[in-house]
Amino acid sequence: MIGLTTTRNKRNYKLPNHVILNINIYRQEFRLEGMGYISSFQKLKEGIEYQFTVAEFEYPSERISENNDFSEVDFEYTKMIDDKDLQLQFKLEEFHRLKAVLKEEGLIE
């Protein structure tokens, strides 16, 4: 099979399916999800690096266990997600952004 390969924290990943990379400027978050084979949730900061190669391999790597023993979730991200006031601020900013788009398109006044 052909897929993506990468190495992270001394572990080799062979990803047979797609990888979703999401950088959310408003929420200051970096998310990488690879269909149960790799995941990373971090507070957005300079210096986050991943390198992927298209390669052929016989079997994919082991999936992440229920304990998420190979998931990468940094402390700053967890703290940010658990902060209720910060979450409300993100929602308010998103509301104002969407309201501006609707006004610009003439759908609301």
N, C-alpha and C positions, 0 to 999 in steps of 0.2 A: 504494500500500500504506500501511497505517497501522502505526506503530511508535513507538518512543521516540527522542527526540533529546536530545543534551546537548553541551556544549562543555567540553573539558578541555585545558589546556596549549595553547591557541590552535588546537585542532583540533576540527572539528565531527564529531560521530558521529551517524549515522542507523542505528538498530538495528531490524531488521525482526522480531526474535524476542525471546524473553524475556531478562531480566537477572537474574542471581542475586547477591544481596547477602548476605554471610555475615560476621557479627561473632562471633568466638569469644573470650569473656571468659577462659576458662581458658588459651588459648594466646596471648592478647593480640594477635590478628590481625584485620585488616580485609581482606576479599576481595570483589572485584566482578568478575563474569565475564559477558560478553555475547556468547556463542556465536561467538567468533572475531572480533568486531568491536571489542570494548573489554575491557581487563582491568587490574585494579589489585590489587596485593598489597602491603599496608603493615602495619607494626606499629601496633596500635591506639593511637590518641592523639586528644586533643581537637582539633577544628578541621578534620577531614576533611569536605569538602563536595562533594556532587554534586547537581545539579538536573536532573530529567528532565521532558520535556514530551511528551505524546501528540500526534503530528502525522502528517500525510499527506505522503508524498514518493514520487517516482517510483522512485528507486534507493537501496539502502542505501549506506553509506559503504564505503570500501575495507576489506577484512579485514586483520587484523594479519598481517604477513609472518612467514616462518619465523624471521627474526632478531628477532622481537618488537620491532620498531622503534617501535611505538606502545604497547607495554605499559608500565605504570607499576609498577615493583618498587623499593621504596626499600631503601637500604643496611641500615637497622636490621632490616627484615624478612628479608633475605638472611642477615644475621649470625645472627639468631635461629633460622632454619630450619637453618642449618649447625651450630649448637651442639648436639653429641650429648648432653651432660649436661642441657641444658635440655629436649631432646626426651624424654629418659627421665623427667624431672620431670613433664612434661605427661602422659605415659602413666601414671605412677604416680597422679597426681591424678585422671585419668579413671577408672582402675581403682577407686580408693576411692569416687568418686562413684557409679559403677555398682554397686559392692558394697553401698553404703548403700541404693540403690533396691531391689535384690534382697532385702535383709534386710527393708526396710519392707513389701514385698509378700509376705513370708513364703516366698519361694522358696528361700532359703538361711538358715542360722543363723549 
